[in-house]
Amino acid sequence: MRSVMPADPLSDLSLDEIEARAVPLLDPGVLAYYAGGAGEERTVADNRAAWGRRRPVPRVLTGTGTASTRGELLGAPLELPVLAAPTALHAIAHPGGEAATARACAAAGTVMVLSMMGSARPAAIARAAPEGRRWLQLYVLRDRGATDALVDEAVAHGFEALVVTVDTPIMGMRPREERSPFALPPGVEQPVVGDAAARTGVAPERFFADLVDPALGWDDLEALVARAPLPVLVKGIHHPDDARRAVDAGAAGVIVSNHGGRQLDGVPATADLLGPAVAAVGGRVPVLVDGGIRRGIDVCVALALGADAVLVGRPVLYGLAAGGQAGVEAVLDRLRRELAGALVLLGCGDLAAARGITLWS
Ligand SMILES: Cc1cc2nc3c(=O)[nH]c(=O)nc-3n(C[C@H](O)[C@H](O)[C@H](O)COP(=O)(O)O)c2cc1C
């Protein structure tokens, strides 16, 4: 007799359905923090809509019956061109926290980008998923010594790259968050923020007000790249001239991002910003993009517009809330299957072929 394994309840769900499972499980303040954006959330909505405004046109009779989602990024293999974006505080989604996310990313063969505002420190992520690929996101602090100490920890624990976020000189105004504040539950910490605050005698809650350098310039980026023992990707690029300038400053990659619509409401969707940024970079370094990517076909559109890979933020948090490590695995596996299927139907056997997809817009 054949034994039938019980179906994983999340494995057949779309990212929207996984989000719907997560929402009732989250504290209202945490949900407002995760889901919310700046202002009236026009950019949050447009990030998502803009992928759908571009329609990839299938090519037929290409002899393509299967597609590979495998590629390479910064010289190392990637099973899926979808990375986990840096997002703060995974432990308020699920007790497994960033360690669970790191294990799920390792299982999917993709990179986890750990936020410096995370509820785990770099060393803990390395312990949780030693075989996984990991990058560290940082905000440049006024206290450059604190920034350097964090970079040293990342290097010591096998992080491959730094992601410097440059779109947050101040926090965006987020009415949903302001209306529903939440307190960190007992036992949840932000160890890296805590260390930096302790070094300078500043309260950790004043991270953006007092610790992050709000007046960062291109010279600071150049100095950071020159000092950094790891490749530096610049996250939060909107304008094509800034994309070019980041590469001139030594960036090893550019991430087109409006912070998931959480900074300035009314800025363009990232699908609209991507093409000009790709043209400005001119193939010198990889270009990544995030914001509103929820379907395999969105990934196809990003690849067709010239992205080398994409990142997803909120879907990882919802996967984590809905099912811990298995929930994040379900999110990444769903995107992998949707992407592979879409590639076949578009007549592309691999990611390189996706660059040639015609977009009907
Ligand atoms: C709850 C939350 C926390 C975030 N924290 C950070 C962070 O600490 N550092 C950072 O660079 N970006 C942060 N982001 C932005 C993400 O890295 C990413 O740009 C964005 O979520 C992508 O949009 P998506 O959520 O629609 O996929 C955060 C986003 C969310 C939703």
The ligand as an SDF file (V2000), in Angstrom:
LIG
                    3D

 31 33  0  0  0  0  0  0  0  0999 V2000
    8.9990   45.5180    7.7540 C   0  0  0  0  0  0  0  0  0  0  0  0
   10.0870   45.9800    6.8320 C   0  0  0  0  0  0  0  0  0  0  0  0
   11.3310   46.2850    7.3450 C   0  0  0  0  0  0  0  0  0  0  0  0
   12.3660   46.6960    6.4980 C   0  0  0  0  0  0  0  0  0  0  0  0
   13.6010   46.9180    7.0270 N   0  0  0  0  0  0  0  0  0  0  0  0
   14.6170   47.2670    6.1950 C   0  0  0  0  0  0  0  0  0  0  0  0
   15.9370   47.4290    6.7060 C   0  0  0  0  0  0  0  0  0  0  0  0
   16.1940   47.2470    7.8890 O   0  0  0  0  0  0  0  0  0  0  0  0
   16.9050   47.8000    5.8290 N   0  0  0  0  0  0  0  0  0  0  0  0
   16.6590   47.9880    4.4840 C   0  0  0  0  0  0  0  0  0  0  0  0
   17.5640   48.3250    3.7230 O   0  0  0  0  0  0  0  0  0  0  0  0
   15.4110   47.8190    3.9800 N   0  0  0  0  0  0  0  0  0  0  0  0
   14.4020   47.4570    4.7970 C   0  0  0  0  0  0  0  0  0  0  0  0
   13.1520   47.2480    4.2720 N   0  0  0  0  0  0  0  0  0  0  0  0
   12.9400   47.3800    2.7990 C   0  0  0  0  0  0  0  0  0  0  0  0
   13.2050   46.0430    2.1050 C   0  0  0  0  0  0  0  0  0  0  0  0
   14.5650   45.7130    2.1030 O   0  0  0  0  0  0  0  0  0  0  0  0
   12.7470   46.0710    0.6360 C   0  0  0  0  0  0  0  0  0  0  0  0
   13.3470   47.1720   -0.0190 O   0  0  0  0  0  0  0  0  0  0  0  0
   11.2240   46.1340    0.4510 C   0  0  0  0  0  0  0  0  0  0  0  0
   10.5550   45.4270    1.4610 O   0  0  0  0  0  0  0  0  0  0  0  0
   10.8680   45.5530   -0.9230 C   0  0  0  0  0  0  0  0  0  0  0  0
    9.5000   45.6500   -1.1610 O   0  0  0  0  0  0  0  0  0  0  0  0
    8.4470   44.4400   -0.9230 P   0  0  0  0  0  0  0  0  0  0  0  0
    8.2520   44.3390    0.5560 O   0  0  0  0  0  0  0  0  0  0  0  0
    7.2340   44.9230   -1.6510 O   0  0  0  0  0  0  0  0  0  0  0  0
    9.0440   43.1770   -1.5180 O   0  0  0  0  0  0  0  0  0  0  0  0
   12.1170   46.8370    5.1000 C   0  0  0  0  0  0  0  0  0  0  0  0
   10.8580   46.5190    4.5910 C   0  0  0  0  0  0  0  0  0  0  0  0
    9.8470   46.0900    5.4280 C   0  0  0  0  0  0  0  0  0  0  0  0
    8.5150   45.7140    4.8420 C   0  0  0  0  0  0  0  0  0  0  0  0
  1  2  1  0
  2  3  1  0
  2 30  2  0
  3  4  2  0
  4  5  1  0
  4 28  1  0
  5  6  2  0
  6  7  1  0
  6 13  1  0
  7  8  2  0
  7  9  1  0
  9 10  1  0
 10 11  2  0
 10 12  1  0
 12 13  2  0
 13 14  1  0
 14 15  1  0
 14 28  1  0
 15 16  1  0
 16 17  1  0
 16 18  1  0
 18 19  1  0
 18 20  1  0
 20 21  1  0
 20 22  1  0
 22 23  1  0
 23 24  1  0
 24 25  2  0
 24 26  1  0
 24 27  1  0
 28 29  2  0
 29 30  1  0
 30 31  1  0
M  END
$$$$
